[in-house]
Amino acid sequence: MHIRVGYELVYDCPQPTPMILTLHVHYSRVSDLVVPDHLVTNPSVPFTAYRDGFGNWCSRIVAPKGQFRLSTDAVVNDTGAPDVIVPTAIQHAVQDLPEETLVFLLGSRYCETDRLSQTAWDLFGKGPTGWGRVQAICDFVHHHITFGYEHARATRTAWEVFAERKGVCRDYAHLAVAFCRCMNIPARYCTGYLGDIGVPPAASPMDFSAWFDVFLGGQWHTFDARNNVPRIGRVLIARGRDAADVALSSTFGPNTLTGFRVWTDEVDG
């Protein structure tokens, strides 16, 4: 299938404002781009691009004073298959993990493994390991948190999510990631597009989505504690330790986000 993805972000800047943007489709999906996701700025400004420490494509710009619009409109080829389920995927002993996965065992800005470790072992220590353990974590997080955009808070950590029991998709991902790390399972935070493909359309406006990957059975696998069912049409933008590593925009000066639209729709052809 083909999926149309894109966004329009409008900022009001009282002065020229440097920005780092993590908005491009992840390099692992570049070969699937039927229509490229070129970054369009209005007014037009120059920008440079680089890869961050996790391999994500980032752009650097200086937004001019006044209203500034960022947008893209792309088409991605997708298999149309739901997330893969591998219930036999095993959990590796820490000493057997590849070195590149070890950073995803550690605590991070939004995933306080030190504060949640005892809770995680109390909840999941006597259950299955491997795939079954991660699914148990997803089941718990899915039922523990009440979803609502009115609950969104940019500073909420996994510990606070656990205590407050409310949040948005990034909060589900942060708590699940923290629990997995506490149980010695490498877990990384993911952000990208996820439309209502194969499911009833949501009443709320489209937004970017968050989910997570875990390393089991020698490879990374996708999990989603917010939806907690295999979904069709995920388009990855970036991944890192938590949301601090994959902020869609990091701004270095005062500004107001005055417009925000995201779309992810199946298209013919």
Disulfide bonds with the S-S distance in Angstrom:
none
